[in-house]
Amino acid sequence: MRKTQLLLLTSILLSLMTITAFANPDPEASRIAKRDAILREIKPPAIPTQTVSLLSFGAKGDSITDCKPAFDKAMKSAAQHHGLKIVLPAGVYFINGPIHLVSNVCIELQKGARLKFTSDPARYLPMVFTSWEGTLLYNYSPFIYGYQLENISITGEGTIDGNASTTFNTWKNKQEKAQTTSRDMNHNATPLKERIFGANHFLRPQLIQLFECKNILIEGVKITNSPFWCVHLLKSENITVRRVRYDAKNINNDGIDPEYSRNILIEDVDFDNGDDNVAIKAGRDHEGRATAMPSENIIIRNCRFKGLHGVVIGSEMSAGVRNVFIEDCTYGGYCKRGIYLKSNPDRGGFISDVYVNNVTFDQVEDCFFITSFYHGEGKGFATDIHDIFVNGLKCREAKNAGLVVQGFPEKKVRDVYFNNVSIDKAPIGISFTNTENIVMGNVTIGGEVKEPSAAK
């Protein structure tokens, strides 16, 4: 072969190698780079340097004195001083109504401090602008509520007690009429000013809701006895939730619900919830599709899951969810499902770029589950689910199924990658329907087959 031909052939081969390298980068390096770029964007707010005790505003930790007026005064002072750290020493602080936050405030619940909210629904009126199961409306105030704020911190080793078991927890069976009305308003694009609920509608308020806020830290506190979802992060960004502890077993006591929110770090959290531990949402149906504000850039790491489901995406996710990282997590007890992506053809939207790495469960009903037909209902707006990456998933026993992927006939779930998956026991190992390009490597379900037996 002539020298010029050899040089030309070498040049072509090098070009092909370069093209291949760019077309097929190291997926693990790409994931880490993407995750780390998101982490660099998440910065907890600075804690105000000026510190006051709530006692100085008339509060008493005697479980009897109404401390809401003290909180109202403290928030007014924080606004006047452009920031304040409000400290609650050990004691039980009865709050006869909601706490409405202001910007640049930190509430520190010291060890032994307990916020105990009233169980009287009338005290959470007048109504505020909020959201309920993916639909914007006016309803009872969340117990701790912030709207269009920045630099909010709730820290310390104390407890936030919703005290909701005897009242709000009984409303589940009374909510259907208002629930249906809210969904009809969503589908019909009813003007917000006409979406009035509150008294006699039985839509339970959230324990903590931060709505259109940015720069948020929730750290260290224990959350219990919530009226509904525990921490609802709505249309908010730059959020850190770490070392929070849950004992929240009332009905629909989700742990953390990011909705239409971005740049979120959830780490080192001990979940024990009556519903989903983390439920990532992005609006419901018509309203969600019209909003076009996906939930994105969410990192969940070093957590212990216990409750209904570990990490859920959906089912209210019509604006889309992308760039979710679940890594180095384990279990604190039983979960019905480990990782659960759920939608139906009423939702539309998309779920993409979900990364599951080094996650372990003990006994579950289903270990990993994707469905495009949640509750077997809906039509017209199938969800686009694709690019799901699982690398390192373990489970001792799945009592129903190990890996389930259910697409929709007109929009199949595609490009799902399972690597290094080990499920010791499962009656149904794999169930993939209406799917395209499901790739598996090093997957064992029901035990690993060793050397083949020899003929005798």
Backbone hydrogen bonds, N-H to C=O, Kabsch-Sander energy under -0.5 kcal/mol:
donor,donor_aa,acceptor,acceptor_aa,energy
6,L,2,R,-2.4
7,L,3,K,-2.7
8,L,4,T,-2.2
9,L,5,Q,-2.7
10,T,6,L,-2.6
11,S,7,L,-2.3
12,I,8,L,-2.2
13,L,9,L,-2.4
14,L,10,T,-2.5
15,S,11,S,-2.2
16,L,12,I,-2.4
17,M,13,L,-2.4
18,T,14,L,-2.3
19,I,15,S,-2.5
20,T,16,L,-2.5
21,A,17,M,-2.5
22,F,18,T,-2.2
23,A,19,I,-2.2
24,N,20,T,-2.1
30,S,26,D,-2.4
31,R,27,P,-2.3
32,I,28,E,-2.4
33,A,29,A,-2.3
34,K,30,S,-2.2
35,R,31,R,-2.8
36,D,32,I,-2.9
37,A,33,A,-1.9
38,I,34,K,-1.5
39,L,35,R,-2.4
40,R,36,D,-1.8
41,E,38,I,-1.5
42,I,38,I,-0.5
42,I,39,L,-1.3
43,K,41,E,-0.7
51,T,49,T,-0.5
52,V,85,K,-2.8
54,L,87,V,-2.7
56,S,53,S,-1.3
57,F,54,L,-1.7
58,G,55,L,-1.8
59,A,54,L,-1.5
62,D,60,K,-1.1
63,S,92,V,-2.7
67,C,65,T,-0.6
67,C,94,F,-3.4
71,F,67,C,-2.1
72,D,68,K,-2.8
73,K,69,P,-2.2
74,A,70,A,-2.5
75,M,71,F,-2.7
76,K,72,D,-2.0
77,S,73,K,-2.3
78,A,74,A,-2.4
79,A,75,M,-2.2
80,Q,76,K,-1.9
81,H,77,S,-2.3
82,H,79,A,-0.7
83,G,78,A,-2.5
84,L,104,N,-1.7
85,K,50,Q,-2.8
86,I,84,L,-0.6
86,I,106,C,-3.5
87,V,52,V,-3.1
87,V,85,K,-0.6
88,L,108,E,-2.8
91,G,112,G,-1.8
92,V,61,G,-1.5
93,Y,91,G,-0.6
93,Y,114,R,-3.3
94,F,65,T,-0.6
94,F,92,V,-0.7
95,I,116,K,-2.6
96,N,94,F,-0.6
97,G,95,I,-1.4
99,I,143,F,-3.2
100,H,98,P,-0.6
101,L,99,I,-0.7
101,L,145,Y,-2.6
104,N,150,E,-2.5
105,V,151,N,-1.3
106,C,84,L,-2.2
107,I,153,S,-2.6
108,E,86,I,-2.8
108,E,106,C,-0.6
109,L,107,I,-0.6
109,L,155,T,-3.0
110,Q,88,L,-2.2
110,Q,108,E,-0.9
113,A,110,Q,-2.7
114,R,91,G,-2.3
115,L,159,T,-2.8
116,K,93,Y,-2.8
116,K,114,R,-0.6
117,F,115,L,-0.5
117,F,161,D,-2.2
118,T,95,I,-2.3
123,R,120,D,-1.7
124,Y,121,P,-2.3
125,L,122,A,-1.1
128,V,139,N,-2.4
130,T,137,L,-3.1
132,W,135,T,-2.5
135,T,132,W,-1.1
137,L,130,T,-2.0
138,Y,195,R,-2.6
139,N,128,V,-1.9
141,S,124,Y,-2.7
143,F,206,Q,-1.9
144,I,207,L,-2.3
145,Y,99,I,-2.6
146,G,209,Q,-2.2
148,Q,211,F,-2.8
151,N,214,K,-1.9
152,I,215,N,-2.3
153,S,105,V,-2.1
154,I,217,L,-2.5
155,T,107,I,-2.7
156,G,219,E,-0.5
157,E,109,L,-0.9
158,G,109,L,-2.2
159,T,113,A,-2.4
160,I,222,K,-3.1
161,D,115,L,-3.1
161,D,159,T,-0.6
162,G,160,I,-0.6
162,G,224,T,-2.4
164,A,225,N,-1.3
167,T,164,A,-0.6
169,N,164,A,-2.3
170,T,167,T,-2.3
171,W,168,F,-1.9
174,K,171,W,-2.2
175,Q,171,W,-0.8
175,Q,172,K,-0.9
179,Q,175,Q,-2.9
180,T,176,E,-2.8
181,T,177,K,-2.2
182,S,178,A,-2.7
183,R,179,Q,-1.9
184,D,180,T,-2.3
185,M,181,T,-2.3
186,N,182,S,-1.9
187,H,183,R,-2.6
188,N,184,D,-2.2
189,A,186,N,-1.1
190,T,185,M,-2.4
194,E,191,P,-1.9
195,R,192,L,-2.0
196,I,194,E,-1.6
197,F,138,Y,-1.7
197,F,195,R,-0.5
201,H,198,G,-1.8
202,F,198,G,-0.5
204,R,202,F,-0.8
207,L,229,W,-2.5
208,I,230,C,-1.8
209,Q,144,I,-2.7
210,L,232,H,-2.2
211,F,146,G,-3.2
211,F,209,Q,-0.5
212,E,234,L,-2.8
214,K,149,L,-1.5
215,N,237,E,-1.8
216,I,238,N,-2.4
217,L,152,I,-2.3
218,I,240,T,-2.4
219,E,154,I,-2.6
220,G,242,R,-2.0
222,K,158,G,-2.4
223,I,245,R,-2.9
224,T,160,I,-2.3
225,N,247,D,-0.9
230,C,254,D,-2.3
231,V,255,G,-1.1
232,H,208,I,-3.1
233,L,231,V,-0.6
233,L,257,D,-2.0
234,L,210,L,-2.2
234,L,232,H,-0.8
235,K,233,L,-0.5
235,K,259,E,-2.9
237,E,213,C,-1.8
238,N,262,R,-1.3
239,I,263,N,-2.3
240,T,216,I,-2.2
241,V,265,L,-2.9
242,R,218,I,-2.2
243,R,267,E,-1.7
245,R,221,V,-2.5
246,Y,270,D,-2.2
247,D,223,I,-2.5
248,A,272,D,-2.1
249,K,247,D,-0.5
252,N,274,G,-0.5
253,N,250,N,-1.4
254,D,252,N,-1.8
255,G,276,D,-2.2
256,I,277,N,-1.9
257,D,231,V,-3.1
259,E,233,L,-3.2
260,Y,281,K,-1.2
262,R,236,S,-1.9
263,N,296,E,-1.3
264,I,297,N,-2.3
265,L,239,I,-2.6
266,I,299,I,-3.2
267,E,241,V,-2.4
267,E,265,L,-0.5
268,D,301,R,-1.7
270,D,244,V,-2.2
271,F,269,V,-0.8
271,F,304,R,-2.6
273,N,306,K,-1.9
274,G,248,A,-2.6
275,D,253,N,-0.7
277,N,309,H,-2.6
278,V,310,G,-1.8
279,A,256,I,-2.6
280,I,312,V,-3.1
281,K,258,P,-3.3
282,A,316,E,-2.7
284,R,134,G,-1.8
287,E,284,R,-0.8
288,G,284,R,-1.7
289,R,285,D,-2.6
290,A,286,H,-2.1
291,T,287,E,-1.6
292,A,288,G,-1.5
295,S,320,G,-2.2
296,E,261,S,-1.8
296,E,294,P,-0.5
297,N,322,R,-1.1
298,I,323,N,-2.3
299,I,264,I,-2.9
300,I,325,F,-3.5
301,R,266,I,-2.5
301,R,299,I,-0.5
302,N,327,E,-1.5
304,R,269,V,-2.7
305,F,303,C,-0.5
305,F,330,T,-2.3
307,G,334,Y,-2.3
308,L,275,D,-1.8
310,G,337,R,-2.0
310,G,338,G,-0.6
311,V,338,G,-2.1
312,V,278,V,-2.9
313,I,340,Y,-2.2
314,G,280,I,-2.8
317,M,315,S,-1.4
318,S,283,G,-2.5
319,A,282,A,-2.4
320,G,317,M,-1.7
321,V,350,F,-2.2
322,R,295,S,-2.0
323,N,352,S,-1.0
324,V,353,D,-1.8
325,F,298,I,-3.0
326,I,324,V,-0.5
326,I,355,Y,-3.2
327,E,300,I,-2.6
327,E,325,F,-0.5
328,D,357,N,-2.1
329,C,358,N,-0.7
330,T,303,C,-2.6
332,G,305,F,-3.4
333,G,305,F,-1.2
335,C,363,Q,-1.1
336,K,307,G,-0.6
336,K,308,L,-3.0
337,R,308,L,-1.3
338,G,366,D,-1.6
339,I,367,C,-2.1
340,Y,311,V,-2.6
341,L,369,F,-2.7
342,K,313,I,-2.9
342,K,340,Y,-0.6
343,S,371,T,-1.8
347,R,344,N,-2.3
348,G,344,N,-0.7
348,G,381,F,-2.3
351,I,384,D,-2.2
352,S,321,V,-2.1
353,D,386,H,-0.7
353,D,387,D,-1.0
354,V,387,D,-1.4
355,Y,324,V,-3.2
356,V,389,F,-3.1
357,N,326,I,-2.9
357,N,355,Y,-0.5
358,N,391,N,-1.0
359,V,392,G,-2.4
360,T,329,C,-1.9
361,F,394,K,-2.4
364,V,397,E,-2.7
365,E,336,K,-3.0
366,D,336,K,-1.8
367,C,401,A,-1.6
368,F,402,G,-2.2
369,F,339,I,-2.5
370,I,404,V,-2.2
371,T,341,L,-2.6
372,S,406,Q,-1.8
374,Y,343,S,-3.1
376,G,373,F,-2.3
377,E,374,Y,-1.2
381,F,345,P,-2.9
384,D,349,G,-2.1
385,I,383,T,-0.9
386,H,351,I,-2.2
386,H,384,D,-0.5
387,D,414,R,-1.1
388,I,415,D,-1.8
389,F,354,V,-3.2
390,V,388,I,-0.5
390,V,417,Y,-3.3
391,N,356,V,-3.2
391,N,389,F,-0.5
392,G,419,N,-2.1
393,L,420,N,-1.7
394,K,359,V,-2.4
395,C,422,S,-2.0
396,R,361,F,-1.2
396,R,362,D,-0.8
397,E,362,D,-2.2
398,A,425,K,-3.2
399,K,364,V,-3.0
399,K,397,E,-0.6
400,N,365,E,-2.7
401,A,365,E,-1.5
402,G,428,I,-2.3
403,L,429,G,-2.4
404,V,368,F,-2.5
405,V,431,S,-2.5
406,Q,370,I,-2.4
407,G,405,V,-0.6
407,G,433,T,-3.1
408,F,411,K,-1.5
411,K,408,F,-1.3
413,V,434,N,-1.7
414,R,385,I,-2.0
415,D,436,E,-1.8
416,V,437,N,-1.4
417,Y,388,I,-2.9
418,F,416,V,-0.5
418,F,439,V,-3.2
419,N,390,V,-2.6
419,N,417,Y,-0.5
420,N,441,G,-1.8
421,V,442,N,-1.2
422,S,393,L,-2.7
423,I,444,T,-2.5
424,D,395,C,-2.4
425,K,396,R,-0.7
428,I,400,N,-1.4
429,G,427,P,-0.6
431,S,403,L,-2.2
433,T,405,V,-2.7
433,T,431,S,-0.5
436,E,413,V,-2.2
439,V,416,V,-2.8
439,V,437,N,-0.6
441,G,418,F,-2.4
444,T,421,V,-2.8
446,G,423,I,-3.1
447,G,423,I,-0.7
